[in-house]
């Protein structure tokens, strides 16, 4: 299952809904791919992402780049399988479902 460019341009509750839905639908070992900019260690991964985050927040103060660790922790029952670096500092974050239990 993949989700491209949604986590930062939606409410946090929407991301939580995505993660909960993935937990219900994915089987043990299945991946969830998230793509887009994230904060890493509380910092944007580049100047363009910092500017983009500020732009998002002017449109809706509840939007914006998410801390990658916060997203991973919220994906209860999944673990970080890998991060694939991509151009423009927008990586693929690959979570792997541990079990069918949430």
C-alpha positions as CSV (number, residue, x, y, z in Angstrom):
1,X,0.0,0.0,0.0
2,X,1.4,3.5,-0.8
3,X,0.4,7.0,0.1
4,X,2.0,9.8,-1.9
5,X,2.1,13.4,-0.8
6,X,-0.8,13.3,1.8
7,X,0.7,13.2,5.3
8,X,1.8,16.8,5.2
9,X,-1.2,18.4,3.4
10,X,-3.9,17.0,5.6
11,X,-4.9,17.1,9.2
12,X,-2.9,14.9,11.7
13,X,-6.1,13.0,12.4
14,X,-6.1,12.0,8.7
15,X,-2.7,10.6,9.0
16,X,-3.8,8.6,12.0
17,X,-6.7,7.3,10.0
18,X,-4.4,6.2,7.2
19,X,-2.2,4.4,9.6
20,X,-5.2,2.7,11.4
21,X,-6.7,1.7,8.1
22,X,-3.4,0.2,6.9
23,X,-3.1,-1.7,10.2
24,X,-6.5,-3.3,9.5
25,X,-5.8,-4.1,5.8
26,X,-2.2,-5.1,5.7
27,X,-1.1,-8.6,6.5
28,X,2.0,-9.3,8.5
29,X,5.1,-8.5,6.5
30,X,3.2,-6.2,4.1
31,X,4.7,-2.7,3.4
32,X,3.2,0.7,3.7
33,X,5.1,3.2,1.6
34,X,4.8,6.9,2.5
35,X,6.3,9.5,0.2
36,X,6.9,13.2,0.8
37,X,8.9,15.6,2.9
38,X,9.4,14.9,6.6
39,X,11.2,16.6,9.5
40,X,14.2,14.6,10.7
41,X,15.4,15.1,14.2
42,X,13.1,18.1,14.4
43,X,14.6,19.8,11.3
44,X,13.5,20.1,7.7
45,X,15.7,18.1,5.4
46,X,16.5,21.1,3.3
47,X,15.8,24.8,2.8
48,X,13.2,24.1,0.2
49,X,11.2,21.9,2.6
50,X,11.4,24.6,5.3
51,X,9.9,27.1,2.8
52,X,7.3,24.6,1.7
53,X,6.3,23.9,5.3
54,X,5.8,27.6,6.0
55,X,3.7,27.9,2.8
56,X,1.5,25.0,3.8
57,X,0.9,26.5,7.2
58,X,-0.2,29.8,5.6
59,X,-2.9,27.8,3.8
60,X,-4.0,25.8,6.9
61,X,-2.1,26.0,10.2
62,X,-2.9,22.4,10.8
63,X,-1.0,21.3,7.7
64,X,2.7,21.0,7.5
65,X,5.7,18.6,7.4
66,X,5.5,15.9,10.0
67,X,8.3,14.5,12.2
68,X,9.2,11.2,10.6
69,X,9.7,9.5,14.0
70,X,6.2,10.7,15.2
71,X,4.6,9.1,12.1
72,X,6.5,5.8,12.7
73,X,5.5,5.7,16.4
74,X,1.9,6.3,15.4
75,X,2.0,3.4,13.0
76,X,1.5,1.0,16.0
77,X,2.2,-2.6,15.0
78,X,4.6,-1.6,12.2
79,X,8.3,-1.0,12.1
80,X,10.5,1.1,10.0
81,X,11.8,-1.2,7.2
82,X,13.9,1.4,5.3
83,X,14.1,5.0,4.1
84,X,14.8,5.5,0.4
85,X,16.3,8.9,-0.3
86,X,14.8,10.6,-3.3
87,X,15.4,13.9,-5.1
88,X,14.3,17.1,-3.4
89,X,14.6,15.6,0.0
90,X,11.3,13.7,-0.3
91,X,12.1,10.2,0.7
92,X,10.1,7.0,0.6
93,X,9.5,5.9,4.2
94,X,8.7,2.1,4.2
95,X,6.9,0.7,7.2
96,X,6.4,-3.0,7.5
97,X,3.4,-4.5,9.3
98,X,4.4,-6.7,12.2
99,X,1.2,-8.6,12.9
100,X,-2.6,-8.4,12.3
101,X,-3.0,-7.0,15.9
102,X,-3.3,-3.3,16.4
